[in-house]
Amino acid sequence: MAASRTYRASAIVLDKVKLKETDLILTLVADSGRQIRAVAKGARKPGSRLAARCELFCTTDFLLAHGRNLDIVSQAELLEAPLGSSPTFERMSAASAVADIARLCCYEDAEDPYIYSITRRALQVVGDVSIDTVHLDIVVAAYTFKVLSHIGYRPDFSSCVACGDAAVSYFSAAAGGLLCASCASSVAGAEMIDVFQVEWLRAFIHARFDQLATAPVDTATASYLLALAHVWAATHLDARLRALEFMLGR
């Protein structure tokens, strides 16, 4: 029996690019964890019902048709809009950073349901109006470390990655995690880090987003931890992360 030309997928919209006058190319992560690139024809027409169902960061139930290079969106039913109808600038920035990481960590030829589930949950927390702005940095930083750890770039936060000393006071993405002061002296670009920040880094791997989003933290610490997450991701994904750079004010 011939394979069906169409298929259904619940997916999060990670990115969209204009195509011709009225179409969009969507980058999606399906509930299977597979990345899908599809054309939403007519999505940019005034009054198009498809446009609202293909907004960034939304979870949508798609009916897709297989295409030669890109799949085609035949139908779309909105399931969830985590940022609501009028998100703040800060929440849009944080959601963009989450989507940027997700897009680089899912692939068209590989299924990984974890990427879908953690991305969906991170976007839900980012869109939660009870979460204050400073914790958006914490959620994005934690998401970055969690996802990269899952795909094989797990930092060592237990002790010095070079000698095993438990007294760590530096962080290096190139070295693979935390360093003691002695080993850090020979590692270019190692960042000084205090005991409180070390505990935050360890929590990023094991704690839930809900716990991290309510823990006490000051703005300077949250920004610094986000900067460490950016360095870690940029180093190991070998990509420029514009959304994270924007959050950091670069």
Backbone as CSV, one residue per row, in Angstrom:
resi,resn,N_x,N_y,N_z,CA_x,CA_y,CA_z,C_x,C_y,C_z
1,MET,0.851,-1.195,0.000,0.000,0.000,0.000,0.881,1.238,0.000
2,ALA,0.549,2.216,-0.830,1.342,3.436,-0.908,1.182,4.253,0.360
3,ALA,2.240,4.925,0.760,2.194,5.768,1.963,1.274,6.962,1.728
4,SER,0.620,7.407,2.791,-0.291,8.543,2.684,0.489,9.810,2.337
5,ARG,-0.120,10.641,1.518,0.543,11.889,1.135,0.448,12.929,2.248
6,THR,-0.522,12.786,3.124,-0.709,13.755,4.209,-0.465,13.093,5.566
7,TYR,-0.160,13.919,6.549,0.019,13.433,7.916,-0.297,14.560,8.895
8,ARG,-0.617,14.194,10.117,-0.921,15.181,11.160,0.253,15.264,12.135
9,ALA,0.440,16.446,12.686,1.499,16.646,13.680,1.150,17.829,14.561
10,SER,1.202,17.628,15.866,1.133,18.750,16.797,2.536,19.319,16.892
11,ALA,2.677,20.610,16.684,4.023,21.187,16.592,4.048,22.612,17.120
12,ILE,5.224,23.023,17.566,5.462,24.393,18.021,6.117,25.166,16.892
13,VAL,5.640,26.373,16.657,6.210,27.223,15.608,7.453,27.924,16.171
14,LEU,8.611,27.588,15.630,9.875,28.140,16.107,10.335,29.354,15.308
15,ASP,9.988,29.375,14.034,10.477,30.438,13.163,9.559,30.540,11.958
16,LYS,9.503,31.718,11.361,8.759,31.882,10.114,9.475,32.911,9.245
17,VAL,9.491,32.635,7.940,10.192,33.469,6.970,9.237,33.771,5.823
18,LYS,9.250,35.003,5.353,8.371,35.393,4.246,8.777,34.671,2.962
19,LEU,7.756,34.253,2.209,7.973,33.622,0.915,7.009,34.247,-0.087
20,LYS,7.545,34.780,-1.156,6.738,35.471,-2.166,5.918,36.581,-1.506
21,GLU,4.704,36.813,-2.009,3.912,37.943,-1.510,3.006,37.569,-0.343
22,THR,2.535,36.322,-0.308,1.506,35.986,0.677,1.811,34.737,1.496
23,ASP,2.942,34.084,1.253,3.218,32.803,1.906,4.260,32.942,3.016
24,LEU,4.358,31.904,3.824,5.354,31.829,4.891,6.017,30.458,4.873
25,ILE,7.299,30.437,5.179,7.981,29.174,5.455,8.086,29.049,6.969
26,LEU,7.515,27.978,7.515,7.516,27.753,8.959,8.565,26.708,9.332
27,THR,9.260,26.962,10.431,10.119,25.945,11.037,9.420,25.474,12.300
28,LEU,9.143,24.184,12.379,8.356,23.607,13.466,9.159,22.526,14.178
29,VAL,8.830,22.317,15.465,9.296,21.102,16.129,8.043,20.322,16.505
30,ALA,7.912,19.135,15.927,6.732,18.307,16.130,6.805,17.604,17.477
31,ASP,5.665,17.036,17.897,5.633,16.344,19.186,6.534,15.118,19.197
32,SER,6.956,14.654,18.035,7.929,13.564,17.951,9.352,14.066,18.188
33,GLY,9.507,15.400,18.179,10.831,15.997,18.317,11.519,16.247,16.997
34,ARG,10.871,15.864,15.900,11.459,16.068,14.578,11.210,17.486,14.086
35,GLN,12.217,18.079,13.443,12.034,19.395,12.869,11.326,19.273,11.519
36,ILE,10.357,20.156,11.297,9.610,20.172,10.040,9.689,21.581,9.458
37,ARG,9.948,21.671,8.172,9.896,22.946,7.472,8.777,22.866,6.452
38,ALA,7.836,23.787,6.552,6.634,23.703,5.735,6.213,25.076,5.241
39,VAL,5.528,25.097,4.106,5.009,26.330,3.523,3.548,26.502,3.923
40,ALA,3.230,27.657,4.495,1.839,28.012,4.797,1.385,28.988,3.719
41,LYS,0.692,28.458,2.724,0.295,29.284,1.586,-0.837,30.226,1.957
42,GLY,-0.671,31.493,1.594,-1.683,32.496,1.863,-1.726,32.985,3.296
43,ALA,-0.746,32.595,4.115,-0.774,32.950,5.535,-0.587,34.445,5.780
44,ARG,-0.071,35.166,4.780,0.147,36.602,4.956,-0.934,37.447,4.295
45,LYS,-1.958,36.806,3.778,-3.062,37.561,3.189,-3.855,38.264,4.290
46,PRO,-4.330,39.478,4.053,-5.156,40.170,5.048,-6.379,39.326,5.404
47,GLY,-6.583,39.145,6.707,-7.735,38.378,7.161,-7.576,36.874,7.098
48,SER,-6.395,36.401,6.775,-6.174,34.958,6.688,-6.350,34.297,8.052
49,ARG,-7.176,33.253,8.091,-7.376,32.511,9.339,-6.140,31.685,9.687
50,LEU,-5.374,31.350,8.667,-4.188,30.529,8.887,-3.114,31.300,9.640
51,ALA,-3.053,32.609,9.437,-1.992,33.422,10.038,-1.996,33.321,11.561
52,ALA,-3.168,33.466,12.169,-3.261,33.447,13.636,-2.920,32.083,14.213
53,ARG,-3.055,31.047,13.417,-2.792,29.686,13.891,-1.350,29.268,13.659
54,CYS,-0.597,30.129,13.012,0.812,29.839,12.724,1.730,30.877,13.361
55,GLU,1.272,31.516,14.426,2.092,32.523,15.089,3.266,31.870,15.812
56,LEU,4.325,32.636,15.969,5.500,32.140,16.677,5.149,31.682,18.089
57,PHE,5.768,30.590,18.491,5.706,30.025,19.840,4.395,29.306,20.138
58,CYS,3.446,29.325,19.209,2.172,28.641,19.426,2.323,27.144,19.163
59,THR,1.516,26.353,19.871,1.407,24.931,19.595,0.155,24.726,18.760
60,THR,0.313,24.095,17.615,-0.766,23.965,16.645,-0.858,22.534,16.137
61,ASP,-2.077,22.084,15.890,-2.295,20.781,15.277,-2.339,20.989,13.759
62,PHE,-1.328,20.506,13.072,-1.203,20.718,11.633,-1.609,19.469,10.851
63,LEU,-2.258,19.694,9.711,-2.388,18.666,8.688,-1.444,19.083,7.578
64,LEU,-0.452,18.238,7.308,0.620,18.586,6.375,0.648,17.608,5.210
65,ALA,1.001,18.122,4.070,1.175,17.292,2.880,2.653,17.237,2.528
66,HIS,3.134,16.058,2.213,4.540,15.904,1.838,4.823,16.656,0.537
67,GLY,5.918,17.412,0.538,6.338,18.112,-0.668,7.711,17.656,-1.095
68,ARG,8.159,18.145,-2.223,9.469,17.718,-2.733,10.594,18.227,-1.841
69,ASN,10.580,19.504,-1.517,11.600,20.096,-0.650,11.026,20.518,0.700
70,LEU,9.860,21.156,0.677,9.178,21.600,1.885,7.780,20.998,1.908
71,ASP,7.303,20.673,3.107,5.930,20.193,3.243,4.967,21.374,3.106
72,ILE,3.692,21.069,2.924,2.671,22.091,2.720,1.651,22.016,3.848
73,VAL,1.322,23.164,4.446,0.297,23.216,5.487,-1.075,23.181,4.814
74,SER,-1.835,22.104,5.070,-3.181,21.984,4.507,-4.230,22.528,5.461
75,GLN,-4.063,22.249,6.754,-4.975,22.743,7.791,-4.166,23.044,9.045
76,ALA,-4.722,23.902,9.897,-4.060,24.212,11.168,-5.117,24.546,12.220
77,GLU,-4.957,23.964,13.386,-5.881,24.209,14.494,-5.063,24.601,15.720
78,LEU,-5.261,25.818,16.202,-4.480,26.318,17.341,-4.801,25.531,18.605
79,LEU,-3.757,25.035,19.279,-3.922,24.308,20.531,-3.560,25.160,21.746
80,GLU,-2.515,25.969,21.607,-2.038,26.744,22.744,-1.228,27.944,22.276
81,ALA,-1.493,29.099,22.892,-0.706,30.307,22.644,-0.136,30.741,23.995
82,PRO,1.028,30.233,24.375,1.535,30.428,25.735,1.800,31.877,26.116
83,LEU,2.070,32.738,25.134,2.363,34.129,25.441,1.108,35.007,25.421
84,GLY,-0.023,34.437,25.075,-1.257,35.205,25.047,-1.360,36.103,23.825
85,SER,-2.352,36.972,23.849,-2.628,37.822,22.685,-1.785,39.090,22.638
86,SER,-1.254,39.522,23.772,-0.456,40.753,23.795,0.742,40.597,24.730
87,PRO,1.729,39.793,24.323,2.898,39.556,25.181,3.760,40.795,25.323
88,THR,4.459,40.886,26.441,5.369,42.002,26.656,6.634,41.818,25.829
89,PHE,7.360,42.908,25.672,8.629,42.885,24.942,9.588,41.878,25.571
90,GLU,9.655,41.856,26.910,10.588,40.967,27.611,10.229,39.499,27.381
91,ARG,8.939,39.186,27.385,8.528,37.793,27.188,8.754,37.349,25.740
92,MET,8.531,38.255,24.804,8.809,37.933,23.411,10.301,37.665,23.208
93,SER,11.142,38.465,23.859,12.593,38.288,23.742,13.022,36.939,24.305
94,ALA,12.484,36.582,25.483,12.833,35.308,26.113,12.335,34.130,25.286
95,ALA,11.111,34.227,24.773,10.566,33.145,23.946,11.377,32.981,22.662
96,SER,11.842,34.077,22.094,12.668,34.013,20.887,13.971,33.270,21.157
97,ALA,14.555,33.502,22.326,15.795,32.819,22.682,15.565,31.317,22.847
98,VAL,14.451,30.946,23.476,14.099,29.533,23.624,13.923,28.882,22.251
99,ALA,13.176,29.555,21.368,12.927,29.006,20.040,14.216,28.885,19.232
100,ASP,15.126,29.834,19.411,16.403,29.820,18.695,17.221,28.581,19.074
101,ILE,17.285,28.295,20.368,18.007,27.114,20.840,17.328,25.842,20.335
102,ALA,16.005,25.795,20.448,15.267,24.603,20.012,15.491,24.316,18.533
103,ARG,15.491,25.367,17.724,15.665,25.201,16.279,17.018,24.574,15.945
104,LEU,18.044,24.906,16.723,19.382,24.387,16.475,19.602,23.000,17.073
105,CYS,18.670,22.561,17.919,18.853,21.284,18.618,17.857,20.210,18.195
106,CYS,17.053,20.486,17.163,16.186,19.445,16.609,16.490,19.320,15.122
107,TYR,16.207,18.137,14.564,16.677,17.832,13.219,15.572,17.157,12.404
108,GLU,15.624,17.343,11.083,14.587,16.810,10.213,14.631,15.286,10.134
109,ASP,15.785,14.706,10.347,15.919,13.257,10.185,16.070,12.514,11.509
110,ALA,15.715,13.155,12.628,15.860,12.504,13.933,14.701,12.891,14.853
111,GLU,14.121,11.902,15.513,13.032,12.147,16.451,13.581,12.219,17.876
112,ASP,13.071,13.176,18.650,13.499,13.353,20.037,12.384,14.073,20.796
113,PRO,11.392,13.354,21.307,10.240,13.971,21.961,10.609,14.903,23.121
114,TYR,11.750,14.682,23.737,12.165,15.528,24.861,12.278,16.993,24.438
115,ILE,12.806,17.248,23.254,12.979,18.625,22.780,11.627,19.327,22.698
116,TYR,10.631,18.626,22.175,9.289,19.209,22.079,8.724,19.508,23.463
117,SER,8.777,18.534,24.359,8.140,18.695,25.668,8.818,19.768,26.511
118,ILE,10.154,19.827,26.511,10.826,20.835,27.338,10.674,22.229,26.732
119,THR,10.616,22.309,25.409,10.411,23.605,24.758,9.010,24.128,25.054
120,ARG,8.044,23.260,24.966,6.661,23.672,25.258,6.529,24.156,26.699
121,ARG,7.147,23.424,27.625,7.051,23.819,29.036,7.788,25.124,29.292
122,ALA,8.953,25.311,28.678,9.703,26.558,28.861,8.897,27.749,28.358
123,LEU,8.227,27.598,27.226,7.421,28.690,26.679,6.210,28.978,27.566
124,GLN,5.651,27.949,28.175,4.534,28.156,29.104,4.984,28.975,30.315
125,VAL,6.165,28.664,30.832,6.681,29.398,31.989,7.026,30.834,31.602
126,VAL,7.631,31.020,30.434,7.950,32.371,29.956,6.677,33.207,29.820
127,GLY,5.596,32.583,29.393,4.346,33.306,29.204,3.529,33.501,30.464
128,ASP,3.941,32.903,31.563,3.218,33.026,32.832,3.374,34.445,33.375
129,VAL,2.289,35.174,33.470,2.364,36.584,33.888,2.772,36.741,35.344
130,SER,2.710,35.674,36.129,3.122,35.775,37.532,4.641,35.720,37.690
131,ILE,5.359,35.362,36.603,6.820,35.304,36.641,7.373,36.694,36.354
132,ASP,8.235,37.195,37.258,8.767,38.538,37.040,9.880,38.525,35.988
133,THR,10.235,39.711,35.524,11.157,39.850,34.393,12.529,39.251,34.680
134,VAL,13.051,39.439,35.879,14.397,38.949,36.175,14.476,37.427,36.046
135,HIS,13.371,36.726,36.342,13.394,35.274,36.258,13.298,34.754,34.825
136,LEU,12.956,35.624,33.882,12.977,35.192,32.481,14.394,34.814,32.067
137,ASP,15.384,35.583,32.551,16.784,35.249,32.274,17.131,33.867,32.844
138,ILE,16.636,33.587,34.032,16.912,32.314,34.692,16.297,31.156,33.913
139,VAL,15.053,31.318,33.477,14.372,30.256,32.729,15.090,29.969,31.412
140,VAL,15.482,31.021,30.697,16.178,30.835,29.420,17.545,30.188,29.639
141,ALA,18.263,30.620,30.658,19.567,30.024,30.951,19.421,28.544,31.297
142,ALA,18.440,28.222,32.130,18.217,26.822,32.516,17.826,25.987,31.306
143,TYR,16.948,26.526,30.466,16.539,25.803,29.255,17.753,25.503,28.381
144,THR,18.621,26.477,28.228,19.804,26.304,27.387,20.694,25.177,27.908
145,PHE,20.990,25.204,29.199,21.846,24.159,29.763,21.169,22.793,29.737
146,LYS,19.871,22.736,30.001,19.148,21.458,30.002,19.140,20.829,28.610
147,VAL,18.821,21.622,27.599,18.717,21.079,26.244,20.090,20.662,25.723
148,LEU,21.102,21.498,25.931,22.427,21.127,25.448,22.980,19.914,26.196
149,SER,22.651,19.800,27.478,23.062,18.605,28.224,22.414,17.368,27.620
150,HIS,21.166,17.498,27.223,20.430,16.364,26.658,21.023,15.899,25.332
151,ILE,21.470,16.828,24.497,21.977,16.431,23.174,23.473,16.095,23.195
152,GLY,24.077,16.110,24.383,25.454,15.644,24.480,26.483,16.644,24.956
153,TYR,26.058,17.877,25.229,26.998,18.903,25.687,26.703,19.246,27.146
154,ARG,26.865,18.259,28.012,26.574,18.434,29.435,27.797,18.983,30.153
155,PRO,27.674,20.133,30.797,28.822,20.689,31.530,29.075,19.918,32.817
156,ASP,30.314,19.931,33.277,30.664,19.307,34.553,30.669,20.380,35.629
157,PHE,29.642,20.343,36.482,29.521,21.306,37.569,29.836,20.680,38.919
158,SER,30.349,19.443,38.935,30.596,18.759,40.205,31.915,19.176,40.841
159,SER,32.934,19.362,40.022,34.270,19.728,40.521,35.073,20.273,39.340
160,CYS,36.327,20.584,39.591,37.190,21.108,38.524,37.330,20.070,37.412
161,VAL,37.054,20.481,36.186,37.110,19.539,35.063,38.538,19.105,34.738
162,ALA,39.513,19.851,35.218,40.910,19.538,34.903,41.580,18.658,35.950
163,CYS,41.342,18.973,37.227,42.057,18.236,38.273,41.147,17.562,39.296
164,GLY,39.837,17.852,39.263,38.914,17.224,40.197,38.771,17.925,41.535
165,ASP,39.435,19.047,41.727,39.346,19.806,42.978,37.905,20.299,43.177
166,ALA,37.392,20.129,44.384,36.018,20.543,44.681,35.890,22.049,44.845
167,ALA,36.991,22.733,45.083,36.973,24.188,45.296,37.032,24.884,43.937
168,VAL,35.885,25.098,43.358,35.819,25.704,42.023,35.456,27.180,42.123
169,SER,36.030,27.994,41.233,35.749,29.430,41.257,35.776,30.063,39.867
170,TYR,35.834,29.230,38.821,35.837,29.733,37.446,34.952,28.837,36.561
171,PHE,34.483,29.438,35.471,33.685,28.704,34.482,34.330,28.884,33.120
172,SER,34.407,27.790,32.360,34.947,27.866,31.007,34.156,26.943,30.085
173,ALA,33.546,27.525,29.059,32.815,26.712,28.091,33.776,25.844,27.297
174,ALA,34.926,26.382,26.956,35.901,25.633,26.164,36.452,24.438,26.941
175,ALA,36.636,24.620,28.263,37.172,23.534,29.085,36.111,22.501,29.430
176,GLY,34.847,22.899,29.426,33.773,21.940,29.681,33.039,22.092,30.988
177,GLY,33.265,23.196,31.713,32.538,23.383,32.965,33.287,24.250,33.948
178,LEU,33.321,23.803,35.201,33.935,24.583,36.280,35.413,24.240,36.452
179,LEU,36.158,25.242,36.936,37.598,25.091,37.144,38.000,25.645,38.498
180,CYS,39.054,25.108,39.064,39.640,25.709,40.256,40.511,26.891,39.817
181,ALA,40.911,27.714,40.755,41.684,28.905,40.424,43.021,28.552,39.783
182,SER,43.640,27.474,40.237,44.939,27.084,39.707,44.845,26.672,38.231
183,CYS,43.872,25.830,37.914,43.720,25.360,36.529,43.215,26.470,35.616
184,ALA,42.388,27.361,36.171,41.819,28.448,35.355,42.887,29.406,34.863
185,SER,44.002,29.495,35.575,45.059,30.425,35.190,45.662,30.094,33.827
186,SER,45.500,28.852,33.390,46.053,28.450,32.093,44.980,28.286,31.018
187,VAL,43.735,28.683,31.338,42.625,28.563,30.381,42.186,29.956,29.954
188,ALA,42.357,30.267,28.697,41.971,31.585,28.191,40.458,31.767,28.237
189,GLY,40.041,32.931,28.719,38.619,33.257,28.730,37.823,32.682,29.878
190,ALA,38.475,32.064,30.854,37.754,31.524,32.008,37.114,32.661,32.793
191,GLU,35.838,32.469,33.167,35.074,33.502,33.868,35.028,33.207,35.362
192,MET,35.310,34.227,36.187,35.238,34.046,37.629,33.783,33.873,38.055
193,ILE,33.558,32.998,39.017,32.205,32.694,39.462,32.223,32.450,40.963
194,ASP,31.183,32.916,41.671,31.156,32.733,43.130,30.341,31.494,43.506
195,VAL,30.349,31.184,44.801,29.693,29.965,45.299,28.203,29.979,45.002
196,PHE,27.555,31.134,45.153,26.124,31.256,44.913,25.806,30.968,43.445
197,GLN,26.623,31.478,42.543,26.409,31.249,41.111,26.656,29.791,40.726
198,VAL,27.608,29.151,41.403,27.860,27.723,41.174,26.618,26.912,41.529
199,GLU,25.975,27.251,42.652,24.763,26.538,43.054,23.647,26.733,42.034
200,TRP,23.554,27.928,41.472,22.561,28.163,40.422,22.836,27.284,39.212
201,LEU,24.092,27.203,38.773,24.428,26.377,37.623,24.059,24.911,37.856
202,ARG,24.319,24.424,39.040,23.966,23.040,39.357,22.450,22.848,39.358
203,ALA,21.738,23.865,39.829,20.274,23.784,39.855,19.693,23.785,38.442
204,PHE,20.343,24.466,37.513,19.858,24.511,36.129,19.703,23.112,35.535
205,ILE,20.559,22.203,35.923,20.529,20.853,35.358,19.417,20.020,35.977
206,HIS,19.198,20.175,37.284,18.312,19.252,37.998,16.946,19.841,38.378
207,ALA,16.855,21.134,38.607,15.609,21.720,39.107,14.607,21.971,37.986
208,ARG,13.337,21.990,38.354,12.268,22.264,37.396,12.162,23.770,37.154
209,PHE,11.617,24.131,35.990,11.455,25.545,35.660,10.633,26.278,36.718
210,ASP,9.594,25.626,37.220,8.735,26.266,38.219,9.521,26.634,39.480
211,GLN,10.416,25.752,39.896,11.234,26.021,41.079,12.203,27.169,40.821
212,LEU,12.851,27.142,39.663,13.823,28.174,39.323,13.160,29.536,39.175
213,ALA,11.927,29.557,38.663,11.236,30.811,38.378,10.716,31.512,39.620
214,THR,10.785,30.847,40.759,10.308,31.473,42.001,11.412,31.620,43.045
215,ALA,12.608,31.124,42.745,13.719,31.234,43.694,14.249,32.668,43.714
216,PRO,14.667,33.162,44.873,15.168,34.546,44.956,16.477,34.721,44.191
217,VAL,16.540,35.775,43.378,17.744,36.068,42.607,17.734,37.547,42.254
218,ASP,18.916,38.155,42.194,18.998,39.563,41.820,19.278,39.691,40.333
219,THR,19.047,40.873,39.799,19.167,41.114,38.356,20.576,40.850,37.841
220,ALA,21.590,41.290,38.582,22.973,41.111,38.136,23.341,39.632,38.025
221,THR,22.933,38.846,39.006,23.228,37.410,38.981,22.516,36.731,37.828
222,ALA,21.239,37.067,37.622,20.466,36.461,36.539,21.092,36.781,35.178
223,SER,21.513,38.019,34.987,22.128,38.423,33.719,23.456,37.703,33.502
224,TYR,24.236,37.564,34.569,25.531,36.899,34.446,25.352,35.416,34.098
225,LEU,24.382,34.774,34.729,24.119,33.364,34.447,23.625,33.173,33.011
226,LEU,22.815,34.113,32.538,22.365,34.059,31.146,23.553,34.215,30.197
227,ALA,24.483,35.083,30.545,25.674,35.268,29.718,26.506,33.986,29.656
228,LEU,26.600,33.257,30.766,27.329,31.986,30.778,26.619,30.954,29.894
229,ALA,25.285,30.954,29.941,24.513,30.036,29.091,24.731,30.361,27.619
230,HIS,24.790,31.653,27.311,25.029,32.064,25.927,26.397,31.590,25.441
231,VAL,27.421,31.767,26.253,28.763,31.335,25.878,28.799,29.818,25.676
232,TRP,28.136,29.091,26.573,28.113,27.633,26.471,27.456,27.197,25.157
233,ALA,26.292,27.779,24.855,25.573,27.397,23.639,26.317,27.815,22.379
234,ALA,26.818,29.039,22.353,27.522,29.523,21.168,28.775,28.693,20.891
235,THR,29.459,28.274,21.949,30.674,27.484,21.797,30.387,26.097,21.238
236,HIS,29.375,25.431,21.806,29.154,24.026,21.449,28.212,23.830,20.269
237,LEU,27.361,24.804,19.990,26.523,24.712,18.794,27.211,25.356,17.593
238,ASP,28.281,26.087,17.863,29.045,26.763,16.816,28.122,27.603,15.929
239,ALA,27.322,28.440,16.596,26.353,29.267,15.880,26.202,30.596,16.599
240,ARG,25.792,31.598,15.835,25.500,32.890,16.437,24.056,32.884,16.920
241,LEU,23.847,33.166,18.189,22.518,33.129,18.799,22.035,34.562,19.000
242,ARG,21.392,35.090,17.972,21.023,36.506,17.970,19.990,36.845,19.046
243,ALA,19.060,35.933,19.297,18.032,36.216,20.296,18.635,36.321,21.697
244,LEU,19.582,35.440,21.997,20.275,35.517,23.288,21.113,36.775,23.373
245,GLU,21.784,37.115,22.295,22.581,38.340,22.261,21.685,39.563,22.511
246,PHE,20.494,39.537,21.930,19.562,40.640,22.109,19.134,40.747,23.570
247,MET,18.865,39.614,24.204,18.493,39.621,25.622,19.611,40.215,26.486
248,LEU,20.836,39.933,26.082,21.986,40.421,26.849,22.357,41.860,26.522
249,GLY,21.639,42.444,25.564,21.879,43.832,25.220,23.075,44.063,24.347
250,ARG,23.445,43.050,23.543,24.626,43.171,22.697,24.259,43.703,21.330
